[in-house]
Amino acid sequence: MALSSFVLNTHPFSFRVSTDIEQIVESVKLLYGDAVELDSRISLPSYEIKIKHTSLARKLFKSQSQFFCDQREPFLPMPIDKCLAMFEWGLNWVVSAHEFRHVILHSAVLAKGDKAVLFPAPPGSGKSTLTSWLSHNGWRLLSDEMALMTPNTTQVTPFVRPICLKNNAIALAKEWFPNGRFSHISPNTHKGDVIHLSPPQASWHERFNTAEVVAIVYPQYSTSTFCDIYKLTKAEAFSTLTKNAFNYGVLGGTGFTTLTNLVEKCQTFEVKYNNLEELQSFLENDVL
């Protein structure tokens, strides 16, 4: 296809995307809905993104895709069937590498009304599965991947994007949400099979509304544990939170005071669980 261009308005960032990969155009329209502005003159983009076939020869034989941000190529090319995963991970890299107005935490963020809960967790913890469940059961998604904290406050800014699900979680989500907007599968990535799920429309509509963080919950899915809840000390919570901060070291004192303020003002828990309904009940009845 000819080079296509559109603006992805994901507030507080926007990306002008240029691509010659039809799968990218179709998937982004499906997953992002009204956040896609086909008239690229509407918004002034924060970043210029290009994702394209590597070459004509490669396009015809073992096709690969390349990702660029402002002419910089941060990744090696990937097979074309992984192009959407590359695009989504590329946007994560762009923000984490360039954004210094916020303290950024590797954390899911969900809210009920104007009260938000952070869910910092490493890969394999079940964070995105929990995110998909809550966002389709009365909570609004602010982010599946990164919490944008206003320095020295408990205010978090939404960065709404599709939820990244992996491996066994894909079949679960498709069973739970048969009418969900799912992308195609990006197979055999370094994280296994990957698919993206658009959050419900309410999360997109409220993507300009900030929330106040009232709790930090470290989730860990465990097949043998129904729902065990541990209240963390402030020192334990702070230590774990710093390990999930993208730009904590770069921001220096601002990063330190922001995380200290968060831990001091929020309830902090570690939860091991295998029952999402029980965990949701705890969050709604004992945390918010």
Buried (B, 14 or more C-beta within 10 A) or exposed (E): EEEBEBBBBBBBBBBBBBBBBEBBBEBBEBBBEEBBBEEBEEBEBBBBBBBBBBEEEBBEEEBBBBBBBEEEEEEEBBBBBBBBBBBBBBBBBBBBEEBEEBBBBBBBBBBBEEBBBBBBBEEEBBBBBBBBBBBBBEBBBBBBBBBBBBBBBBBBBBBBBBBBBBEEBBEBBBEBBEEBBBBBBBEEBEBEBBBBBBBBEEBBEBBEBBBBBBBBBBBBBBEEEEBEBEEBEEEBBBEBBBEBBBBBEEBEEBBBBBBBBBBEEBBBBBBBBBEBEBBBEBBBEEBB
